[in-house]
């Protein structure tokens, strides 16, 4: 059992941080909004390959931020996508992006709610696919509760797909990613106070405090399996989407360790399915 410290007001602290950064993410270069509107696919190639054909299937995206990935799955043929995020400005931005690419709420809907409140907030479940990740889990103190919530939306014959940053990266030094400097099994939260954002480190911001938790892969997998979902695969990837370590180099659209440097996984992905009704 994993018991964690939960600072008072952690959710409001994180929400203020994310709310302030939404306009930065919408106007900066990191998310390439103009390219997305022109047709660029925001999804990673390994995600598209591992999720497979989504044509005619419903998809729920938990912790969707500004909705780019959610809308990416709609462009890949999902019959209906629903995105959920606790940031109202993020949800408003997602709705605006959906309208700009011609997707109405009957095809792409967005809901503002905490992920732990999703059961009451999300309409028309269950879903063929529940999709989540890419920097989402560290903002949650209770992975067991997350797994139970996410799994409750998976329809018989459907599955949950998670793509996330690998927790091993949180224990390594920030410069080279080659030295263990933190405890992989730490239970206390990371509480930081840093201006800017991963999308623009020089951005001027006011709400700079954040509260996060690290979750070992074994904890995540065990929590999902305890819900009755069946683990189909767990893959590890040697690529990242942001400059997690100073030594990373951009090649083939991803950030990777320099050639010749021993690698560790930078991301992981998994698929957990619910058996079809007999």
C-alpha positions, 0 to 999 in steps of 0.5 A: 500500500502506498501512503502519500503526504497530501498538502492542504490546498494542493489541487487549487495550487496546481489549478492556478498554475495550469490556468495561468499557463493556458494562454502561454501554451495557446500562443507559444511555439511548443504546441504548434497550434497553427500547424495543428489547425492546418492539419498537423497530427499532434499524436506520437507515432508509437501511440497511433500504432499501439492504439490502432484503428479508432474508426467508429469508436468512442474515446474519452481523454482524461486530463486533456489540457487544451485538447490537441490529442483529443481532437487528434483522435477525432481526426483519426476517425473516432466517432465521438471524443470527450476530453476532461480537464480541471482547468476551465481556461484549458477546456474553453481553449479546447472547445475553441480549437474544436470549432475551428476545425469544424467539430461540434460538441456532438463529435468532440465535447469537453468537460471541466472537472477534476479527474477524480470527479469524472464519473459524475461529470462525463456524459454518455459512458462507457467508452470504447477507449479511455486515453490518458497520460503524457504528463498527467499522473504526476499531478495525482496523489492517489493512483488507486483512485485514478485507476478505479475511476478510469477503468469504470469508463472502459466498455466491455471489449474496450481498453485503456491506453496510457502513454506517460513519462517514465518515473525513472527520469525523476530520480536522475540528475537534470544535466546528463540523466546518468546519475541516480540522485533521488529516491525512486520510491519516495512518498512525499510530494515534490513541491516546487516554485518555478516561473515559466513553463516547459513550453516557454521557460522564459515566460513571466508567470505569477502562480509558480508553485506546484505539487506533484507525486511520483508513481513507480510503474509497478504501482500504476500497473497493479492499480489498473489490474486490481480493477479487473482490466487485463494488461495487454502490454507495457512498452518502454521508449527511449524518447521524450517530448521535452528537454527532461535532461540538458544532454538530450538531443532532438532527432526524428522529432523526439528528444533522445540521449546522445549517440554513445551514451547508455540509455534509460527509458524516457517514456512508457505506454501500456494497454489494459483491456476489459473482456467483451461481454459473453 
